[in-house]
Amino acid sequence: MWRKLLIVLMLTCAAPAVYAQGCSLCTKTANELDDKSAKGLNSGILYLAALPLGIMGTIGFVWWKHNKKPKA
């Protein structure tokens, strides 16, 4: 289990550019802004995404803990 988790974590960290594409509207807006404003836009997007991702992660973790088979 830990090996699979480590592999997924390594693959996720190895390809950050793939996940950093964003939607076309955000990309267009960020290209029109200066560097400081674009960084602020990216920070705002991450801030707004943190709560739903945290909730989904918590639900997934609780579900995983409750559905684990006891070791015999």
VEXLUMBA-641924 format. One line per field, with one value per residue (C-alpha): x negated, y negated, z; residue number from 1. Coordinates in steps of 0.02 Angstrom, whole numbers, plus 32768, in hexadecimal, padded with zeros to 4 digits. Layout:
# residues N
X	(X  ...);
Y	(Y  ...);
Z	(Z  ...);
num	(NUM  ...);
//
This chain:
# residues 72
X	(8000  7F77  7F17  7FAD  7FC9  7F12  7F18  7FB4  7F66  7EC5  7F24  7F8E  7EF6  7E99  7F1A  7F51  7F5D  7FE7  8054  802B  8080  8122  81BE  81B3  8206  818E  80F9  8130  814C  80A4  804A  8094  805F  7FB4  7F4F  7F86  803F  8030  7FE3  8073  80F1  809C  809B  8154  817C  811B  8171  821D  81F0  81AC  8254  82A9  820B  81F7  82AB  829A  81F6  8240  82D7  8266  81F4  8285  82D3  822E  8215  82C5  82B8  820D  8211  81CC  812B  8143);
Y	(8000  7F85  7FAF  7F85  7EE3  7EB4  7ED7  7E6C  7DE0  7DE5  7DE3  7D51  7CED  7D18  7CC7  7C21  7BC9  7C3E  7C0F  7B55  7B34  7AEC  7AC4  7A5F  79C5  79C0  79DB  794D  78D9  7905  78E4  7835  7809  77D8  7857  781C  781E  78C8  790F  78C4  7914  79BE  79AA  7980  7A1A  7A88  7A35  7A56  7B0B  7B34  7B47  7BBF  7C26  7C2E  7C67  7CEC  7D28  7D35  7D95  7E09  7E28  7E4D  7EC1  7F1A  7F31  7F78  7FF0  8039  80F4  812B  818E  8244);
Z	(8000  8030  7F92  7F24  7F83  7F70  7EB5  7E9E  7F04  7E9F  7DFA  7E35  7E68  7DC8  7D55  7DA3  7CFA  7CC2  7D57  7D4E  7CA7  7CEA  7C88  7BE7  7C32  7CC7  7C53  7BE0  7C74  7CC2  7C1C  7C15  7CC7  7D07  7D6A  7E17  7DEA  7D97  7E35  7E98  7E22  7E37  7EF5  7EF2  7E8A  7F03  7F98  7F4D  7F22  7FD0  8029  7FAD  7F9B  8058  806E  7FE6  802F  80DD  809E  803A  80CF  8145  80C3  80AA  8167  817F  80EC  8114  812D  81D6  81CA  81F9);
num	(1  2  3  4  5  6  7  8  9  10  11  12  13  14  15  16  17  18  19  20  21  22  23  24  25  26  27  28  29  30  31  32  33  34  35  36  37  38  39  40  41  42  43  44  45  46  47  48  49  50  51  52  53  54  55  56  57  58  59  60  61  62  63  64  65  66  67  68  69  70  71  72);
//
